[in-house]
Amino acid sequence: LFCHDHLDELTVAAEICEDVWGQMPPSVSHCAAGATVIVNLSASNELIGKAEYRRSLISQNSAHNICGYIYTSAGSGESTTDLVFAGHSMICENGAMLAEKKPFSGEEMLTADIDVKKLTFERSKNNVFRCGDDAGYTKISFGDELTETHLERTFARRPFVPENDGIRGNRCGLILDMQSVALAKRLKHTGAKTAVVGISGGLDSTLALIVAVRAMEKLGRPASDVLTVTMPCFGTGKRTRSNAEDLSLLLGTDFRCVDIAAAAEQHLHDIGHTLDNYDVTYENAQARERTQVLMDIANQTGGIVIGTGDLSEVALGWSTYNGDHMSMYGVNCTVPKTLVRYVVRHYADNCGNEKLAAVLCDILDTPVSPELVPSKPGEINQRTEDILGTYELHDFFLYYMIRAGYSPEKLYRIAKLSFAGTYDDEYIKKTLRLFCRRFFAQQFKRSCIPDGVKVGTVALSPRGDWRMSSDTSAAEWLAQLD
């Protein structure tokens, strides 16, 4: 085992040629002993179809051992007697092909960036990965001081959203299926007569409504068993209110409008809060009144309340505790904001109803807003991304923090690379700081969130993927940023 002096996560071991083709490749023992990178110098000759098998073999080996795998075969032109060699070389990381020199390409050098810290993080999460059995291995130190180098590796700006149109469409369709099947199971299990959805004319409630209608379809029940409720109040705009109603009726749901302004005014009066004080109490009173209305209507109709909050909101705690934070089943809880938009777009493109598609497109074009503060006609006072920062950055931070275990320093570095020319460094740091502060401070909301379907590899349910103390401090993370 070759162990780096200054980077504990970098330990290299070797396989030779056909070792990797064997029933029990030595790399299994190497990685169990602590190797994070396997190198293989091979004299593998070329045959028709062999490159595809070799590619699959190296990729699967790196995935099985959660390691980086650097493979190079004999160079093109080293043909001897009955064989021909093609110089096929690959660099893989945990199943992903980072770089490949294809057979007979004539290229001389192949380079890529292997993220050994990410590999170590992946191993730490894997309950069946065996590591530390290094008996019989000789450890040899190597390496110079660490320096910051230019990265060839790129990081997807929207890691939750596939870039390929076809793959993205399939992914969105699969997500809708997973959400609706899960909700159908919950409706059947509870014997719910209705699925109650608070519809605001925004993206999240739109997706939840689509899922509820599809769940009823899967149960062989009419869309009218979905009870949609719009609850206008002080800041509700004409555009969102109209879209909420049109969407509900076009989908065939049982639509109701419950104006909560008088109830919210009475409540604020009762607690001695003036109507011209637009603070958090003013805002949250409306959110909690809406949740009360939904819960009571669900009781009234023998139904359950369907939660609409998405993964980005769960991460940032962008919900009112015991208000929109609460429901009886959350269908969007693992779908981040950047992906919600594409799932709704996918449905609009494939629903086969021009009027419905037009309403959905207008909802997609509407700025994200809680609409809790009065605005002039045609204006929106509150734009969520003006308050929180862009969701594109928040989802970027969320993915690489949870999925790859990146520290604030690393998040900042890769965000600067990925968003160069879009956001300046100071805005990225400001948004990352807000993300860190809110993510830690809002854990108490995640500790008691409702059940909800997991659709991707990043989830924050306290019953599954994410266990965190509600009073964990963000001080170390914020200190790194400072």
C-alpha positions as CSV (number, residue, x, y, z in Angstrom):
1,L,0.0,0.0,0.0
2,F,1.4,3.4,-1.0
3,C,0.2,5.9,1.5
4,H,0.4,9.6,0.8
5,D,2.2,11.6,3.5
6,H,-0.2,14.6,3.6
7,L,-3.5,13.3,2.2
8,D,-4.8,10.5,4.4
9,E,-7.5,9.6,1.9
10,L,-5.0,8.7,-0.8
11,T,-3.7,5.2,-0.6
12,V,-2.7,3.4,-3.8
13,A,-2.3,-0.3,-4.6
14,A,-1.7,-2.3,-7.8
15,E,-3.2,-5.0,-9.9
16,I,-1.3,-6.5,-12.8
17,C,-3.0,-7.2,-16.1
18,E,-5.4,-10.2,-15.8
19,D,-5.7,-9.8,-12.0
20,V,-8.9,-7.8,-12.7
21,W,-10.4,-10.6,-14.8
22,G,-10.1,-13.1,-12.0
23,Q,-12.9,-14.5,-9.8
24,M,-11.4,-12.8,-6.7
25,P,-9.4,-9.8,-7.9
26,P,-6.6,-8.7,-5.6
27,S,-8.2,-5.2,-5.6
28,V,-10.9,-6.5,-3.2
29,S,-8.3,-7.2,-0.6
30,H,-6.4,-4.0,-1.4
31,C,-9.5,-1.9,-0.8
32,A,-10.4,-3.8,2.3
33,A,-6.9,-2.9,3.5
34,G,-7.5,0.8,2.9
35,A,-6.6,1.4,-0.8
36,T,-8.7,4.2,-2.4
37,V,-7.0,4.1,-5.8
38,I,-6.1,0.9,-7.8
39,V,-3.7,1.1,-10.7
40,N,-3.4,-1.6,-13.3
41,L,-0.7,-1.9,-15.9
42,S,-2.0,-4.4,-18.5
43,A,-1.0,-6.1,-21.7
44,S,-4.5,-6.8,-22.7
45,N,-4.7,-7.5,-26.4
46,E,-7.6,-6.3,-28.6
47,L,-10.4,-8.5,-30.0
48,I,-13.8,-7.6,-31.4
49,G,-16.1,-6.8,-28.5
50,K,-13.3,-7.0,-25.8
51,A,-13.2,-3.2,-25.3
52,E,-16.8,-3.1,-24.2
53,Y,-16.3,-5.9,-21.8
54,R,-13.1,-4.4,-20.4
55,R,-14.9,-1.0,-20.0
56,S,-17.7,-2.7,-18.0
57,L,-15.2,-4.7,-15.9
58,I,-13.1,-1.7,-14.8
59,S,-16.2,0.5,-14.2
60,Q,-17.9,-2.3,-12.1
61,N,-14.7,-3.0,-10.2
62,S,-14.4,0.7,-9.1
63,A,-18.1,0.6,-8.1
64,H,-17.8,-2.6,-6.2
65,N,-14.7,-1.4,-4.3
66,I,-15.8,2.2,-4.0
67,C,-12.4,3.3,-5.4
68,G,-10.7,5.1,-8.2
69,Y,-9.4,2.7,-10.8
70,I,-6.6,3.7,-13.3
71,Y,-6.2,1.2,-16.1
72,T,-3.9,1.3,-19.1
73,S,-3.2,-1.5,-21.6
74,A,-0.3,-1.9,-24.0
75,G,0.0,0.9,-26.5
76,S,-1.2,1.0,-30.0
77,G,1.5,-0.4,-32.3
78,E,2.9,-2.9,-29.9
79,S,1.6,-5.8,-32.0
80,T,3.6,-9.0,-31.8
81,T,3.1,-12.1,-33.9
82,D,-0.6,-13.1,-33.4
83,L,-1.9,-10.2,-31.4
84,V,-2.7,-6.5,-31.7
85,F,-2.7,-3.9,-28.9
86,A,-4.9,-0.8,-28.9
87,G,-3.7,1.4,-26.0
88,H,-7.1,1.3,-24.3
89,S,-6.9,3.3,-21.1
90,M,-9.5,4.3,-18.5
91,I,-9.9,6.3,-15.2
92,C,-13.0,5.4,-13.2
93,E,-14.4,6.5,-9.9
94,N,-17.0,4.5,-8.0
95,G,-18.6,3.2,-11.3
96,A,-18.3,6.5,-13.2
97,M,-16.0,6.8,-16.2
98,L,-14.0,10.0,-15.7
99,A,-11.8,9.7,-18.7
100,E,-11.1,7.1,-21.5
101,K,-8.5,6.8,-24.2
102,K,-10.4,4.6,-26.7
103,P,-8.7,1.8,-28.6
104,F,-6.5,2.9,-31.5
105,S,-7.1,6.6,-30.7
106,G,-3.4,7.3,-30.8
107,E,-3.6,9.6,-27.8
108,E,-0.5,9.6,-25.6
109,M,-1.8,10.8,-22.2
110,L,-4.9,10.4,-20.2
111,T,-5.7,12.5,-17.1
112,A,-8.6,13.0,-14.7
113,D,-9.3,14.2,-11.2
114,I,-10.2,11.5,-8.7
115,D,-12.0,12.7,-5.6
116,V,-10.5,10.5,-2.8
117,K,-12.3,12.4,0.0
118,K,-15.6,11.7,-1.7
119,L,-14.7,8.0,-2.0
120,T,-13.9,7.9,1.7
121,F,-17.2,9.6,2.5
122,E,-19.1,7.0,0.3
123,R,-17.4,4.2,2.2
124,S,-18.3,5.6,5.5
125,K,-22.0,5.6,4.6
126,N,-21.9,2.0,3.2
127,N,-22.9,-0.5,5.9
128,V,-21.4,-3.5,4.2
129,F,-18.1,-2.1,3.0
130,R,-15.2,-3.8,4.9
131,C,-12.1,-1.7,5.5
132,G,-9.1,-1.8,7.8
133,D,-7.9,-5.4,7.2
134,D,-4.3,-4.6,6.3
135,A,-2.5,-7.5,7.9
136,G,0.3,-8.7,5.7
137,Y,0.5,-5.4,3.8
138,T,3.7,-3.3,3.6
139,K,3.0,0.4,3.8
140,I,5.2,2.8,1.8
141,S,5.0,6.5,2.3
142,F,5.1,8.9,-0.7
143,G,4.1,12.4,-1.8
144,D,4.9,16.0,-1.7
145,E,3.2,18.9,0.1
146,L,-0.3,19.5,-1.1
147,T,-0.9,22.3,-3.6
148,E,-4.0,23.7,-5.2
149,T,-4.0,22.6,-8.9
150,H,-6.2,23.3,-11.9
151,L,-9.2,21.0,-12.0
152,E,-10.1,19.2,-15.1
153,R,-13.2,17.8,-13.4
154,T,-16.5,19.7,-13.8
155,F,-19.4,19.8,-11.5
156,A,-23.0,19.9,-12.8
157,R,-24.7,23.2,-12.0
158,R,-28.0,21.4,-11.6
159,P,-26.9,18.0,-10.2
160,F,-30.4,16.9,-9.5
161,V,-31.4,17.5,-13.2
162,P,-30.0,15.3,-16.0
163,E,-28.6,17.4,-18.9
164,N,-29.7,14.9,-21.6
165,D,-33.3,15.7,-22.7
166,G,-34.2,12.0,-23.2
167,I,-32.8,10.9,-19.8
168,R,-34.4,14.0,-18.1
169,G,-37.8,13.1,-19.6
170,N,-37.6,9.5,-18.4
171,R,-36.4,10.7,-15.0
172,C,-39.4,13.1,-14.6
173,G,-41.8,10.4,-15.7
174,L,-40.3,7.9,-13.2
175,I,-40.6,10.5,-10.4
176,L,-44.2,11.1,-11.1
177,D,-44.8,7.3,-11.0
178,M,-43.0,6.9,-7.7
179,Q,-44.8,9.8,-6.1
180,S,-48.3,8.7,-7.3
181,V,-47.8,5.0,-6.5
182,A,-46.6,5.9,-3.0
183,L,-49.5,8.2,-2.4
184,A,-52.0,5.6,-3.8
185,K,-50.7,3.1,-1.3
186,R,-51.1,5.6,1.6
187,L,-54.7,6.5,0.5
188,K,-55.6,2.8,0.2
189,H,-54.0,1.9,3.5
190,T,-55.8,4.7,5.4
191,G,-59.1,4.2,3.7
192,A,-59.0,7.9,2.8
193,K,-62.1,9.1,1.0
194,T,-60.4,12.3,-0.3
195,A,-56.9,13.7,-0.9
196,V,-57.0,17.3,0.3
197,V,-54.5,19.6,-1.5
198,G,-54.0,23.3,-0.6
199,I,-53.5,24.8,-4.1
200,S,-51.7,28.2,-4.3
201,G,-51.0,28.6,-8.0
202,G,-47.3,27.9,-7.3
203,L,-45.1,25.1,-8.6
204,D,-45.0,22.9,-5.5
205,S,-48.7,22.7,-4.9
206,T,-49.2,22.2,-8.7
207,L,-46.9,19.1,-8.6
208,A,-48.6,17.8,-5.5
209,L,-52.0,18.2,-7.2
210,I,-50.8,16.4,-10.4
211,V,-49.5,13.5,-8.2
212,A,-52.8,13.3,-6.3
213,V,-54.8,13.1,-9.5
214,R,-52.5,10.4,-10.8
215,A,-52.8,8.4,-7.6
216,M,-56.5,8.4,-7.9
217,E,-56.2,7.1,-11.4
218,K,-54.0,4.3,-10.2
219,L,-56.7,3.4,-7.7
220,G,-59.4,3.5,-10.3
221,R,-61.0,6.4,-8.6
222,P,-62.2,9.7,-10.1
223,A,-60.2,12.9,-10.0
224,S,-63.1,14.5,-8.0
225,D,-61.9,12.5,-5.0
226,V,-59.1,15.0,-4.9
227,L,-60.3,18.0,-3.0
228,T,-58.5,21.2,-3.9
229,V,-58.7,24.2,-1.7
230,T,-57.4,27.7,-2.5
231,M,-57.2,30.0,0.5
232,P,-56.7,33.6,-0.6
233,C,-55.5,36.1,2.1
234,F,-53.7,39.4,2.4
235,G,-51.0,38.9,-0.3
236,T,-52.7,36.6,-2.7
237,G,-52.3,37.8,-6.3
238,K,-55.0,37.6,-9.0
239,R,-52.7,35.6,-11.3
240,T,-51.9,32.8,-8.9
241,R,-55.5,32.7,-7.6
242,S,-56.8,32.4,-11.1
243,N,-54.2,29.7,-12.1
244,A,-55.1,27.7,-8.9
245,E,-58.7,27.6,-9.8
246,D,-58.2,26.9,-13.5
247,L,-55.8,24.1,-12.8
248,S,-58.1,22.5,-10.3
249,L,-61.1,22.5,-12.6
250,L,-59.2,21.4,-15.7
251,L,-57.9,18.4,-13.8
252,G,-61.4,17.5,-12.7
253,T,-61.0,17.9,-9.0
254,D,-63.5,19.0,-6.4
255,F,-62.5,22.7,-6.0
256,R,-63.2,25.0,-3.1
257,C,-62.3,28.5,-2.2
258,V,-62.0,29.4,1.4
259,D,-61.1,33.1,2.0
260,I,-59.1,33.2,5.3
261,A,-58.6,36.9,5.5
262,A,-61.3,37.5,8.1
263,A,-60.1,34.6,10.2
264,A,-56.5,35.7,10.0
265,E,-57.5,39.3,10.9
266,Q,-59.5,38.1,13.9
267,H,-56.6,36.0,15.1
268,L,-54.1,38.9,14.8
269,H,-56.6,41.1,16.6
270,D,-57.0,38.5,19.4
271,I,-53.2,38.4,20.1
272,G,-52.8,42.2,19.8
273,H,-51.0,42.3,16.5
274,T,-51.6,45.2,14.2
275,L,-52.4,44.6,10.5
276,D,-49.7,47.0,9.3
277,N,-46.9,45.1,11.0
278,Y,-45.8,42.7,8.2
279,D,-43.4,40.6,10.4
280,V,-43.0,36.9,10.8
281,T,-46.1,36.7,13.1
282,Y,-48.2,38.3,10.4
283,E,-46.9,35.8,7.8
284,N,-47.0,32.7,9.9
285,A,-50.6,33.4,11.1
286,Q,-51.8,33.0,7.5
287,A,-49.8,29.8,7.0
288,R,-51.1,28.2,10.2
289,E,-54.7,29.3,9.4
290,R,-54.4,27.6,6.0
291,T,-53.2,24.4,7.6
292,Q,-56.0,24.4,10.1
293,V,-58.5,24.8,7.3
294,L,-57.0,21.9,5.3
295,M,-56.9,19.6,8.3
296,D,-60.5,20.3,9.3
297,I,-61.7,19.8,5.7
298,A,-59.8,16.5,5.6
299,N,-61.6,15.5,8.9
300,Q,-64.9,16.7,7.4
301,T,-64.5,14.6,4.2
302,G,-62.7,11.5,5.7
303,G,-59.5,12.4,3.8
304,I,-55.9,13.2,4.4
305,V,-53.9,16.4,3.8
306,I,-51.2,16.1,1.1
307,G,-48.1,18.0,1.8
308,T,-46.7,20.2,-0.9
309,G,-43.2,21.3,0.4
310,D,-40.2,20.3,-1.6
311,L,-36.7,19.1,-0.6
312,S,-35.1,22.6,-1.0
313,E,-37.6,24.0,1.5
314,V,-37.1,21.1,3.8
315,A,-33.3,21.8,3.7
316,L,-33.6,25.5,4.3
317,G,-36.5,25.3,6.8
318,W,-38.5,27.5,4.4
319,S,-41.9,26.6,6.0
320,T,-44.0,27.6,8.9
321,Y,-43.6,25.3,11.8
322,N,-47.0,23.6,12.4
323,G,-48.2,25.4,9.3
324,D,-47.3,24.3,5.8
325,H,-44.5,22.3,7.5
326,M,-47.2,19.8,8.5
327,S,-49.4,17.4,6.5
328,M,-50.4,13.7,6.6
329,Y,-48.2,12.7,3.6
330,G,-45.6,14.7,1.8
331,V,-45.3,13.8,-1.9
332,N,-42.6,16.4,-2.8
333,C,-40.3,16.1,0.2
334,T,-37.4,14.6,-1.8
335,V,-37.8,16.6,-5.0
336,P,-35.7,19.7,-5.0
337,K,-36.9,23.0,-6.3
338,T,-34.8,22.9,-9.5
339,L,-36.2,19.5,-10.3
340,V,-39.9,20.4,-9.5
341,R,-39.9,22.8,-12.4
342,Y,-38.8,20.1,-14.9
343,V,-41.3,17.5,-13.6
344,V,-44.1,20.0,-14.0
345,R,-42.8,20.9,-17.5
346,H,-42.7,17.3,-18.4
347,Y,-46.3,16.8,-17.4
348,A,-47.3,20.0,-19.3
349,D,-45.6,18.7,-22.5
350,N,-47.3,15.3,-22.2
351,C,-50.8,15.9,-20.7
352,G,-52.5,16.1,-24.1
353,N,-54.7,19.1,-23.1
354,E,-53.8,22.5,-24.6
355,K,-55.8,24.5,-22.0
356,L,-54.2,22.6,-19.1
357,A,-50.7,22.9,-20.7
358,A,-51.2,26.7,-21.0
359,V,-52.1,27.1,-17.3
360,L,-49.1,25.0,-16.3
361,C,-46.8,27.1,-18.5
362,D,-48.1,30.3,-16.9
363,I,-47.5,28.7,-13.4
364,L,-43.9,27.9,-14.6
365,D,-43.4,31.5,-15.6
366,T,-44.6,32.9,-12.3
367,P,-41.9,34.0,-9.8
368,V,-41.6,31.9,-6.7
369,S,-43.3,33.8,-3.8
370,P,-45.0,33.0,-0.5
371,E,-47.5,35.9,-1.2
372,L,-48.0,36.7,2.4
373,V,-47.6,40.5,2.2
374,P,-50.0,42.8,0.3
375,S,-48.8,43.9,-3.1
376,K,-50.1,46.4,-5.6
377,P,-52.1,44.8,-8.5
378,G,-49.9,43.1,-10.9
379,E,-46.8,43.3,-8.6
380,I,-45.2,40.8,-6.3
381,N,-43.6,42.2,-3.2
382,Q,-42.0,39.0,-2.0
383,R,-39.8,37.0,-4.3
384,T,-38.3,34.0,-2.4
385,E,-35.0,34.1,-4.3
386,D,-34.5,37.7,-3.4
387,I,-34.7,36.8,0.2
388,L,-32.9,33.4,0.2
389,G,-30.7,33.6,-2.8
390,T,-31.2,31.5,-5.9
391,Y,-32.4,28.0,-5.5
392,E,-29.9,26.9,-8.2
393,L,-27.1,27.6,-5.8
394,H,-28.9,26.1,-2.7
395,D,-29.7,22.9,-4.6
396,F,-26.0,22.7,-5.7
397,F,-24.8,23.1,-2.2
398,L,-27.4,20.6,-0.9
399,Y,-26.4,17.9,-3.4
400,Y,-22.7,18.1,-2.9
401,M,-22.9,18.4,0.9
402,I,-25.3,15.4,1.4
403,R,-24.3,13.2,-1.5
404,A,-20.6,13.8,-1.6
405,G,-19.8,15.0,1.9
406,Y,-18.1,18.2,0.8
407,S,-17.0,20.8,3.4
408,P,-17.9,24.5,3.0
409,E,-14.4,25.2,1.6
410,K,-14.9,22.6,-1.1
411,L,-18.4,23.7,-1.8
412,Y,-17.2,27.3,-2.3
413,R,-14.4,26.3,-4.6
414,I,-16.5,24.1,-6.9
415,A,-19.3,26.6,-6.9
416,K,-16.9,29.3,-8.1
417,L,-15.8,27.0,-10.9
418,S,-19.2,25.9,-11.9
419,F,-20.9,29.3,-11.8
420,A,-18.1,31.5,-13.1
421,G,-19.6,34.3,-15.1
422,T,-23.1,33.8,-13.6
423,Y,-22.6,34.7,-10.0
424,D,-19.7,36.6,-8.5
425,D,-17.6,35.1,-5.7
426,E,-19.1,37.3,-3.0
427,Y,-22.7,36.3,-3.9
428,I,-21.8,32.7,-3.9
429,K,-20.2,33.0,-0.5
430,K,-23.1,35.0,0.9
431,T,-25.6,32.4,-0.3
432,L,-23.5,29.5,1.0
433,R,-23.3,31.2,4.3
434,L,-27.0,31.6,4.5
435,F,-27.4,27.9,3.4
436,C,-25.1,26.7,6.2
437,R,-26.8,28.8,8.8
438,R,-30.3,27.9,7.9
439,F,-29.5,24.2,7.3
440,F,-28.2,23.8,10.8
441,A,-30.7,26.1,12.6
442,Q,-33.8,24.5,11.0
443,Q,-33.0,20.8,11.8
444,F,-35.8,20.9,14.5
445,K,-38.3,21.1,11.7
446,R,-36.9,18.1,9.9
447,S,-36.9,16.1,13.1
448,C,-40.6,15.9,13.0
449,I,-41.6,16.1,9.3
450,P,-44.4,13.9,8.0
451,D,-43.9,10.6,6.1
452,G,-43.0,11.2,2.4
453,V,-41.8,9.2,-0.6
454,K,-38.0,9.0,-1.3
455,V,-37.4,9.4,-5.0
456,G,-33.6,10.1,-5.2
457,T,-30.3,9.6,-3.4
458,V,-30.6,12.8,-1.3
459,A,-33.3,12.8,1.4
460,L,-33.6,14.4,4.8
461,S,-36.1,12.2,6.6
462,P,-35.2,11.6,10.3
463,R,-36.5,8.0,9.9
464,G,-34.2,7.1,7.0
465,D,-31.2,9.0,5.5
466,W,-30.6,11.9,7.8
467,R,-30.0,11.7,11.5
468,M,-28.9,15.0,13.1
469,S,-29.3,16.6,16.5
470,S,-31.6,19.6,16.3
471,D,-29.1,21.8,18.2
472,T,-26.0,20.9,16.1
473,S,-23.9,24.1,15.7
474,A,-23.0,25.6,12.4
475,A,-20.0,27.4,14.0
476,E,-17.3,25.3,12.4
477,W,-18.8,25.6,9.0
478,L,-19.3,29.3,9.2
479,A,-15.7,29.7,10.5
480,Q,-14.4,27.9,7.4
481,L,-16.2,30.4,5.2
482,D,-14.9,33.4,7.2
